[in-house]
């Protein structure tokens, strides 16, 4: 029996990633050319994120900026990465 050989990952440009992401049925992150699928949320995750959003909105009131809880992509050019962090203060 021959050993399994890992093939190199298929690499995409940022433009290709964004084009694919528009049609995708799942969320993913982009890291240095690789598209990495993200897991779905859970009831516990949703509960914690909701509580964190309320706490942040209260704590940061009057300081400017906006808080996004999900579905917002952030491009970090120094690391060639696109992520969907939760939450974001902008």
Secondary structure, 3 states (H helix, E strand, C coil): CCCCCCCCCCCCCHHHHHHHHHHCCCCEEEECCEEEECCCCCHHHHHHHHHHHHHHHHHCCCCCCCEECCCCCEEEHHHCEEECCCCEEC
